[in-house]
Every structure is written in C-alpha cells, then in structure tokens.
Amino acid sequence: MTFCQSCGTQLPDGAAFCYKCGASVSPGAGAPTKGSISTQQRSGQVLAPVGATALKCPSCGAPISPRLGEMVITCEYCGTGVALESDGWKDIQKHTMLPMLVTKDKVDTKIQEMMDKGIFRHHLHEESALEEMTATFVPYWIIPVSARTTVVSMDTMAEMGQIATTAALIGVMSGMGGGGYRRRSIELSALLGQSLFGGVGRWRGALGLSRGFMFYGMGMGMGGTPKKTYQLDQNYNFPVVAMKDLSEYQPHDFTFDLSQRVLFDISKIDKSIRVLNGDIGEDVAQAQAKTLVDGLQAKKAHAQYHMIQEMHTDMDAAEGELLHVPVWFSRYDHKGKKIVFVIDGNSGAPINSIGL
C-alpha cells in the first residue's frame, strides 16, 4: 500500500505520481503486475523512433501500430498510453481518467432542460429529431498554466470627480456670459449632472463632452486622465482536447472535476464505449492552452474593470497529463437546423453547445 507524501492520498502500488496533487512518488513500494495501470508509470524512455510504424506496448508487450497523424495512443489491451515527442515514441508518465457517472437518460433530461429553457423555446426538444447520441472517452491534455495579467484602466471615481469639477466650472461661467450662453451652460451642466448620478453607463456618454472643457481645469492645476494599474493572477489546469477534428469538444471557460480523476484503467471502461487516440502532442497543447488562457484572462479583465487602456499577460506552462474524459455527444435536427451538445459524462455539465 502506497500513500502520497504530500497530500496523503492512497495510491496503487508502483504509481509514479499522485493523481490528486501531482506530486512525484518514490519508487519501491509494491511490485507492479503485468497489465496493471501502474506499469505505465515507469520511465518515459524512448520506445521507438519518430517515424516508426510499429512498436510494442511498454507494459504488456502488445503490438501498437500508429495510424497516420496519431500522436497519442492508448494500448487496447492494457490501457498504457504512449505519445510521439520530438525524440520518438515514449510512454506517458501521467495518464488519468474520469469515471463515467452520467447515464444516457440523465443526459437526455439535461439536454431537454437546456433546449426548452426560455420563453421562446417551448417544445424545442419535442419538435427536434435526435440524429445521434454516443458516448466516448476523449483524450484531453491537462496543462497547468500560471497567468499574470497587468491591466491599466481609467480610475472611474477620479474621472467622475473631474466631470463634477467641469460641471461646476461651467456653472460658474454661465454667470459670466449673456442669457443665451447661460441657457446653454445650464443645459450642459444638467447633462453632466445626469451622467454623474445616472451610473457609469450614462456618464461615459458625457465623457467626450467633459474633455472638451478640460482646458479650464488644466489652467487650475488639473492633469490628464487618471489611471490605475491592477493585477489579475490566476492558476489554471486548462484542458486542451487532443484531437484536431473535435473542436466542438474544446472547453473555453469550463474545467473538469479533477478531484474525481483516477489512474487510467481500461478494465473499468465499458467495452461498448470507444477510447479515442489523439493527434495533438503535448507541446502543441501547451501552446494552445496559453492562447486560450490569454483570451480567458482578457474576458475576465473586461468583466471586472472598465475602460481598459492597456493589458498584458505573462504565462508559464508546466508539464501536463493526459486525461481521458467520458463525453456524451448529441446531435438534433430542428426543421433543418442542427443543434449539437457535448456533455461531460462525469459531472453531467455541458462542455459546449452549438446552434442552440
């Protein structure tokens, strides 16, 4: 019996890493048996050169024949994972899976709720024809990414203070001119006053107008537009689907419940469910993860800060793991329009929906 020295999780004998916290495990506790999930965690050594058309499974010795374009393969006999890297085929050191917990009936109920939600979508599910509903274990690279985003935005409170000062200046000047100018100034002051007390969305409309009178304030010692710098730091275990043709399976702002994952064990997968191989290597997955995280950080920054003037994100990506996820794919036809759902078979949450 082996336990992780970092978090205390009980692990299979011979495991090379903790599937809960990712910490390395000292070798030597318990001998792995042939075909067991622990034998795949041994070395990560080169098994075959880059151009090899055939290799042997490092765990059970079964023949593996890579198809054109494949870069991630799971042995159909024992479940050991191998991946093509720059120096050749290697066994995957971190290979995990999420158990299938959601039945087909539960998926259908979830999809019906999603389709019929909203006042204009009553009976959408009833009026749609189910064309396909299949379950597969899809490979994802889970890439740890640390993102540090620096945001420079307007200081809204200071900006409102400037508008108030400008409005006061206009009010003073309205007493210095003729009646026509007085009326126009009062109207302008009223507009700025409404923008001040009508919320951020309204005072933005008067922002350009207030800047037109900034020369008054500058003569009294006021400077340029006030700015503030903010830091938005976030750590991700970002999933990248390991298949080019499954772009609809790619999460954007969705994470799997990694606390549920266990070491990959093909014997625990129903034989009627396909286990897919991948054609995207870890290096490419790291680059994709950085791109997707950059977009997600920008989305979060715009939701949190207003009037952003500058934004820059620095990222570090660490070694990932291969995670096989049970995924339900459903396609419906509604009067010629295709509606697609991709549902996480572990949690029942939607990974993506298209055409809804």
N, C-alpha and C positions, 0 to 999 in steps of 0.2 A: 504494500500500500504506500502511495506517494502523496505528499502534500506540498503545495506551493509555499515556499518560504516567505513570499511577500504578502499574500492575502489569505493563505490557509486553505485554499480550495483543494478538495481531494481530486487526484488525477489518476489516470490509468498508468500502470507500470510501464516505464520506458518513455513516457512523454518528454519531449524536449522543451516544451514551453507550456505556460499556464494559459488555458483558453479563456479565462476570466479577466486576468490583468495583463497578460502578455509577457510576464517575466520568464527568463530562462530557468530551466530546471536542471539541477546537477544530475549527470547520468549515474547509473549503477543500481538504482532501486528497482529490482524485478527484471527478469529477462523477458523480452518481447517474444511472442509466438508468431509463427508463420501466418501471414494473412491478417494479423491484428492491426488495429489502427495506429498502434504505437511504433511499428517498424518503419513507417514512412518518415519518422522524425529524426532519422539517424545522422545524416551527414551533409546533404546538399551538394555532393560531389558530382562532377560531370559524368553522365551516364553514356552519352553518345555525342558525336559532333553535330554541328548546326545542320548540315544537310542530310542527316540520317533519315532513311525511310523506314527503318525498323529498329526497335530497341527492346530491352527486357525490363519488366517492372522490377524496381529495386527491392520490392517487398516479397512478392510471391514468385517472381521469375517468369510470369506470363508474357507472351509477346504483345508489344504495343506498336501499332502501325499508324503514325501520324498522317492524317489526311491533309490535302493541300490547304495551307493557310492556318492550320491549327497550331496554337502556341501553348495551350493549357489542356492537358488530357488527364482524365481520371480512369484508372485501371478498372475495367468492367468486372474483374474477378475479385479483387480485394479492396478497391477504393483508393489506392495510393495515387497521389497527384504528382504529375511531372510537368515542368514548364520549360519552354525554349527561351534561353537567355543568350546574351552576346557570345558567350564562350561554349555554348552547347546545351543539351538537354540535362536538366537537373531535377532531383526530387524536391517537391515543395516542402519547406520546413514548417510552415504554418497553414494547415488546411482544416477548416472547421465547417460546421453546418448548423442550420436552424431546423428544428423538428417541425414536421407538418402537424399543425394543430387545428386547422380550419377545414371543415368538410365542404363538399360541393353544395349541400343545402344551405349552409351558413353563407357561403359566397353568393349564392343566388339571392338570398334575403338581403344581404348588404347591398348588392347591385340594384335591387328593386327600390330600396330606400333612396339610393343616390339618384336613380333615374326619375322617380316620381316626386322628388323634393322640389318645391316651388309651385307657385300658383298657376304658372303657365305650362306645367309639365305633368298634369294629372293623367294617369293611364299610359304614360310613355312606355313603361315596361310591358304592359299588357298589349300594346299596339306594335311592339317590336318583335321581330323573329330572331331567335337565338341561332346563330350560324356555327359557333364554335365555343367550347369551354373545355380547356385542357389544363392539366397540372404538370409542371416540370420543375426539376431542380436546376436553377440557373446560377452560373458562377459569377460572383462579384469579387473584385479586388477591394478590400477594405484598407484605405490609405490614411494613416494618421497625418493630419495637416495642422500646423500651427500658423495662424494668420494674425498679423498685426496691422491694423488699418488706421492711418492717420487722416483725420477729417478736419478741414478748415471751413468753417461756416460763419454766417452772419450771427452776431450776438443780438438776438431778437429784442431783448429787453432794452439794450442800449439804443437799438435802431428806433424803437418806439419812443424812447426819450428824445431822440433827435427830432422825430416828427412832431412831438409835443412842443419842443422849443421852436421849430419852424412855424408851427401854427400860432404860437404866442407872438412871434416876430411879425407875422402877417397881421395879427390883430392890432399890434402897436402901429404898424404902418397904415392900417386902414383909417386911423385917426389923423393921419398927416396929409391925406390927399383929398380930392374932391368927392362929391357924392357918388358919382359913377364908380370910381375906384373903390370907395368904401363898400359899395354893394358887392362888387366882385370879390373883394378881400374877405368880406363876411361869408360869402358863399363858399370860397375856397377854405376858409377856416372851419366852416361847418363840415365840409367834405373830409378834411383831415381829422376832425373830431370824431366823425362817424367811423372812420377807418381805425382810429385808436381803440374805440370801445366796441367795435364790431368783430373782433377776432383777427387772428393772423391772416386768414384768407382775404379779409377785406382791406386791411391796411397795406397789403402788398400792392393793391391797385393804385394807391396814392403814393407809393414809394418813389416812382419816377417823378411825380409832381413835386414831392417834397425836395428832391435833389435839385430841382430847378431853382430852389430858393436857398441852397446850401451856402451860396456866397455871402449871405447875410451872416450866417453862423460863423463862417471862416474868418470874417472880419472881427469876430468876437472871441477868437481863440479856439473854435471847434475844428477838429481834424477830419480825416477821411472816414469811410465807413468802418465801424468797429467789427473785429473778427475775433473768433475764439477757435482754439485748437483742441480737438478731442481725440481720444484713443479708443479704438474698438478692437479688443483682443478676443480671440475665440479659438478653442481647440476642437478639431473635428476628427471623427473616424468616418471618413467620407467614402460611400460606396460607389464604385465605378463598374458598370456591367461589362463583363469580359468578352462580349460578343458584339461585333460591329453591326450585325443585322437586327439587333434588338434595342434600337434606340428608344423605343417606347417603354422599355423596361428600365430606363435610366432615371433614378430619383434626382430631384433638383433641391427640394427642401424637405427631405424625408430621410429618416435614419431607421435602421433595423434595430430590434431589441437585442443587442449583443450579449446581454446578461443571460439570454436563453441558449446561446450557442454552445455546442459540444464538439469534441473532436470528430472529424468526418468518419462515418462508419456506414459503408454501403449496405451492410446487412440490415440496417434499421430503416431502409427506404423500400417502400412497396415496389415490387418488381414491375408493376404496371406503369410506374412513373419514370419517365426518362431522366437521366442525369446528363446534362449537356456539357460538352467541352467548350473551350474558348479560343478566340483568335486575337486576343489583345493581351500582350505581355505586361509585366508589372511596370516596366519603365514608361511605357505609353500611358498606363493607368495613372501613374504619378503625375504626369504632365496634364492629363485630363482633369484629375482631381484638383490641381492648382487652378486651372481655368474656371472650373465650376465653383470652387470656393471663392475665387475673386468676384464672380458675379453675385454670389450669395452675400458676401460681405457688403458689396455696393448696395444691394437691395435692403439689407438691414440698416445701413447708414442713412439711406434716403428716408426710411420709415422713422428713424429716430431723430434726425437732425434736418433743419430746414435751411434752404438757400445755401447749399453746399457750393463752395467755390473751388476747393482743391480736395483731392482724395488720392491716397497712395497706399497700396497693400504689399507688405513683405510676407513671404510664406516659406516655410520649411516643411518638406515631406519626408517621412521616415519609411522604413521597410514595412510593407503591408502583409496581409494574409489573404488567402483565398477562402472565401465563404460561399458555400452552396446554399441557396435560399429556395424554399418551396414557393412557387409562384403560380397563381391561377390566372390564365389568360382567357378573356371572354370577348366575343365579338357579336354584335347585334346589327340587324338591318331594320331601319325605321324609314319606310317609304323611300328606299333607295339611298338613304344616308347611313353610313357606317358609324357605329359607336363602339369604342373599344375600352375595356377595363383591364388593368393589371393590378392584381390584389396580392398582398403579402400573405402567403399561406400559413405563416407562423402567428401573426398578430391579427390578421383579418383587415388591416388598414389598407386603403388604396395607395399604391405606389404612383399610379398615373391613370388618367382618363383622357380619351381623345374623342372629340366630336359630340360631347355632351352639352 
